[in-house]
Amino acid sequence: MKNNTNLQNTLKERGIKALIFDLDNTVFDTDPYYINKKEASFLEIVNNFPVENEEPVITAQKISQDVRKKFFERNCKPMPVKVEYEEGLRDFYKEHYHPLMDEILDKHLEGFYENTPEIFPEAINLFSFFYHYPNMKFFAANTLAGEDWTKVKIEYMKEMCKIPDIPYYTTDIEYPKDWKKPIGDALKQGVTLEEILVVGDSLESDIRPSIEQGIEHLIWIDRMGRKNEESSSFPSSDKLMIVNTLSDIWDLK
């Protein structure tokens, strides 16, 4: 475990007594889990339904990039993986969409929500430290994902981080992520809004909604380097901490 002096002092100085954290792309390296399935399924489909005078790998990349573009256009709001990828294929192939494409998708996505993405290695010691921090009265995950898939990830996190129990909150992906419920439950444990720390990677799903609920202390894991792009509409919170990776959290002051 890294030297925890800086982080421990930061938590103490800020009076932190509760932690609410996101799972996907915060604790778990979820994007590659999606991307690997997407690229493999798209490439097989394009090999079966090639575009004239274009290498299949190029066509597959185009479809993949368009799916990713639409993801950002809807403010990173997730969709069921089969629905998202099928829509991307239908948008590209239009009237040439073929039922065999469905079968190929099903083959590659079988068991998708029964398995877990890999946990970020640096998350293991970090969240173990947060859990065992002496002043911590409330520790919970909050995720925009299905109940069953969340359970799989929570069990894996408990095992990897050696944490006996991780309460969690889920919001169906059809709706905006609910921060009111976990924050409300933290308050019921005797902490104040000023004593809650939120950690997440999404400005839209984690950071802004938490600030709207009155949270002052937040850690935004800006893995994609969006800070400069978002400067004009950046959340007004002078206690917001921005890092590029989980490892940077150890050195926060």
Secondary structure, DSSP 8 states (H G I E B T S, - for coil): ----HHHHHHHHHHT--EEEE--BTTTB-HHHHHHHHHHHHHHHHHHHS--TTS-HHHHHHHHHHHHHHHHHHTTT----HHHHHHHHHHHHHGGG--HHHHHHHHHHHTTGGGS---B-HHHHHHHHHHHH-TT--EEEEEESS-HHHHHHHHHHHHHHHT-S---EEE--TTS----HHHHHHHHHTT--GGGEEEEES-IIIIIHHHHHTT--EEEEE-TT--TTTTGGG----TTEEEESSGGGGGG--
